[in-house]
Amino acid sequence: MPTQTPKVGDTVFVKDPKYAGTYVVTKVDSRKKVADVKSTKGVVVLHSDVPWDLISPLDASQNTARIVREATENK
C-alpha cells in the first residue's frame, strides 16, 4: 500500500514488471483506488487504472536524480 494517496502531477515508480519504470500521475480515481500514469522517458506510454498498491511516490532526491540522469543520457 502506498504511504500516501497519489496526486495528479506526482512522479512515481510502478512496482510491477510489466509496467516497471518512472511515471507521472495523470488521473486519480479515489473510489476505485487506481491511477492513470504516463511515462517520463522515451516513447510516451499511458497506463490506465494502475492499482495504488503498485505505485510508490519518489521523494525529492530520487526525482532530482531521475531528472539529472535523463538529461545526461540525452547528450
C-alpha positions in Angstrom: 0.0 0.0 0.0 1.4 3.4 -0.8 2.3 5.7 2.1 0.1 8.5 0.5 -2.7 8.9 -2.0 -1.2 9.7 -5.4 -2.0 13.1 -6.8 -2.0 14.3 -10.4 1.5 15.5 -11.2 3.3 13.2 -8.7 6.3 11.4 -10.0 6.0 7.8 -9.1 7.6 4.4 -9.6 5.4 1.5 -10.6 6.4 -1.8 -8.9 5.2 -4.3 -11.5 7.4 -6.0 -14.1 5.0 -5.2 -16.9 4.9 -1.5 -16.0 8.3 -1.1 -14.2 9.6 2.4 -14.5 9.1 6.0 -13.6 5.8 7.7 -14.4 3.8 10.9 -13.8 0.3 10.5 -12.4 -2.2 12.0 -14.9 -5.5 10.9 -13.2 -6.6 9.5 -9.9 -9.8 7.6 -9.1 -10.2 7.5 -5.3 -13.3 5.4 -5.5 -11.5 2.5 -7.3 -8.1 3.3 -5.7 -6.4 3.4 -9.1 -4.4 6.0 -11.1 -3.5 6.6 -14.7 0.2 7.1 -15.2 2.3 8.4 -18.2 5.9 7.5 -18.9 8.5 10.2 -18.3 11.1 8.9 -20.7 11.2 7.7 -24.3 8.0 6.9 -26.1 5.1 8.3 -24.1 3.1 5.4 -22.7 -0.1 5.8 -20.7 -1.3 3.0 -18.4 -4.8 3.3 -17.1 -6.2 2.0 -13.8 -2.9 1.1 -12.1 -3.7 0.0 -8.5 -2.4 2.2 -5.8 -0.6 -0.7 -4.1 1.7 -0.9 -7.2 2.6 2.9 -7.0 5.4 4.3 -4.9 6.0 8.0 -4.7 9.5 9.2 -5.5 10.9 11.6 -2.9 12.5 14.8 -3.9 16.1 13.4 -4.1 15.0 10.4 -6.2 13.1 12.7 -8.6 16.1 15.1 -8.9 18.4 12.1 -9.6 16.0 10.9 -12.3 16.0 14.3 -14.0 19.8 14.6 -14.0 20.2 11.0 -15.3 17.7 11.6 -18.1 19.3 14.9 -19.0 22.8 13.5 -19.3 21.7 10.3 -21.2 20.2 12.5 -24.0 23.5 14.3 -24.7 
